[in-house]
């Protein structure tokens, strides 16, 4: 579902309650991925896109972008009343470097909702745990930083090519498409060759890696996952 369609749903009276989910990825620290939601909103576990989010005492705020365009530094607070969080904190270096993803969708799009759709979600907010700012018998608190907010880091962090997409396209195995290494989100049943000609056989489906290749697959007016930079121009000395 496109962002525009999601916002349209948001304006409808039948959209239902906004649901906020969190994923705390500690795999870089030797841990696992913890999925949870707030007990202030939920009393039972939530399932979205096959993943279960357990309600716990959590507060997270400060995700709004400032008017000056600087990266926000949200705050994450987890209840430490039963010292469960404290054990995790001590076991994984205060969770510094862990990645927190905030997911927002509507209840109707949950796996048990009236219109299940794992793609119906606002753009994820992805942050890294930067530092622990408070720990006591009641709460543990951290300050977060944007996952792209790195000192001396330049964007986009990869070679700028005007009309060449770096996505890995699906591969036809002879019976099914293999998406194991694919990063391109196209899963449609329309097939095109590298010149964007329509093909009848899936074996002839090959992406030309151009913006036009994206448009024939996703549509002229769709939000395209194209990884090239069609707006760049050469500068004259």
N, C-alpha and C positions, 0 to 999 in steps of 0.2 A: 504494500500500500504506500503510495507516495505521501510525502509530507503534507502536500496541499489537501489530499483526500482525508488525511488524518485530522487536519485542522478543521475541515468541513464537518467531520463527524463530531468533533469537540463542540461545535456550535449547535448541534442537534439535541433536542431534549431527551432523546432515547439513548444518548451516548453512554450514560451511566457514570459511575464513580471512577475517578482517576486513581490508578493503582501505581504505587512507587515500590520498586524492587531494587535490591542491592546484591552485587556480586563482589566478594572480597577475594581476590586471587593471590594466594600466598605460595604459589608453586615456585616462584623465583627464590623463595626463602626456604624451600624444602617442605612446604606444607601442601594444602589442597585448596580447592575453591569453596568458600563458604557462601551460601545463598540465604538471604533473609529479607524480611520486610518488618515494618514497625507494628508493634502491638497497639499503638495508638490508633491504627487504621484497621488492623486485622486481628481476628481471634483464632483463626485456623490457618493451616498451611495453604499456600497458593501454588498452583502449577501453571507455568507459562513456557511454551515451546519445549515441553517435556521435562523441564527442570523444576524442582520443588523449592520453594522459598518459605522458610520457617519464621513465624512471628517472634521477634525478640524486642527488648526495650532498647530502641535505637533512635537517635536524633541526628539529622544531617541537614545543614543549612548553609547558605552563603554561595549557592551555585549561580546566582545571577551575575551577568557581566556588567562591569562598571561602565559609566558613560565615557570614560577616557579610553576604553578599549583594552585596559590591562586585564591580565588573567585573574579570575577570582581565586580566592584561597578558602574553600569551604571548610567547615568543621564537622568532624564525625565524633559522636559520643555514644559509647556502649555502656550499658549497665554493668556494674561490677559487684552488685549486691551479693551474689552467690560465689564470687571469685572465679567463675568459669572463664571469663575474659582474661583475668589476670594470668591464669595458667597459659593461655595462648600467647599473651604478650611476652611473658618470660621465655617461652619456648621458641619464639621467632623474632628475636631482636627488636622488641617493641613494635613489630609489624612495619618498620621503616622500609620503604621500597615496595611494599605490597600495593596492588592495584585495585582501586575501588571503582566499580561501574554502577552508575545509577540508571535504571531502566524505568521509563514511564509509558504506560499504556492505559487502556480503559478496561474495566471489568468484563465487558462484553466480549473482549478479544482473548481472555484467558482460555486455557484448555477446556474448562467446563462452562465457558460462557455461551451466550446465545449465538455468537458469531466468531468462533475460534480462529485466530489469525496471528501467528507469531511474527509476521512482518509489520503488523499494525502497531508501531511504537514510535515515539518521538526519538530524535537522534540521541544516542547514549551519551551521558556525561562520564568521561573517563579521567580519573585522577589517580595520582600516586600519593601514598602516605608519606608526608615530608618529615614531620616531627611530632613527638608526643608532647602535649602541652599541659596535661593534667592527669593524675592518677590518685585515687583515694578509695575508700571503702564503698563509695556510691557509684562513681563513674570513672571511665577512662576516656580521655579526649585526645584527638589528633588534629593537626592542621594538614590539609591536603594541598597539593599543587597540580596544575594541569599536566597531563602526560606529555605535552609538547613544550612545557615551560622549562627549558634547560639552558643554563648559562652557556654562551658561546655556541649554541645550536642554531643553525640556519635552516630555514624552510625553503623548498620542500624536502630537503635531505636526500634528494635523488636527482639524477640527470633530467634536465628539462628538455623534452622532445615535443615538438609542435603537434605532430599528427601520428603518434605511435603510442599505443596503449601497452602498458606493462602487465596487464592482467594475464593470467594463465587460463587458456580456454579449455573446455571439456574435450575429452577424447572418446571417439567411438571405438568400442572393443570388438565389434562384430555382432553383438546382441544387445548391449546397453551402453549408455554413456558413462564413462568413468569420471567422477568428480573428486577423486582422492586428492589430487594436487591442484585442482582448479580453484582460482580466486575470482573468476568472473561469475556474477550471479545469474547469468542467463541459463534458464532451464526449459525454454520454450520448445514447441514441437515444429516450429518453422525452421527450415535449413537454408543456409546461404554459403556460397563459396567465397574466396578471398576478394573477389571483385563485386560482391554483394548481389550476385545473381541468385535467384530462387532455385533451390535444388529439391528434388523429390526424395532422395535417399539420405538418411542420417550419416552415412559414411562419407558423403561429400560436404558435410557441414564443417567449414573451416573459417575462422575469423580473420579478416584482413587487418585487424589491429588499428583501424582508422576510426575517426569520429563518425563517418558515414556508416561503418560497420555496426557501430553501436545503435545508430538511429534506426536502421532497418530491423533490428532485433527488439528494441524497446519502444520505438515510436519517436516521431519528430518532437513532440512536446513533453516527453517524459523526462524525469530527472535521471540523467545518464551516469553510469558508473565509470565513465571514460577516464583513464589515468594519464592522458596526454595533456598538453597545454596549448590548445588551439589559438589562444589569444596572444601568445608571445610573438614578438617581432625582433628581427635583427637590428641592432643599433649601428648607425653609421658613425665613423670617427669624425 
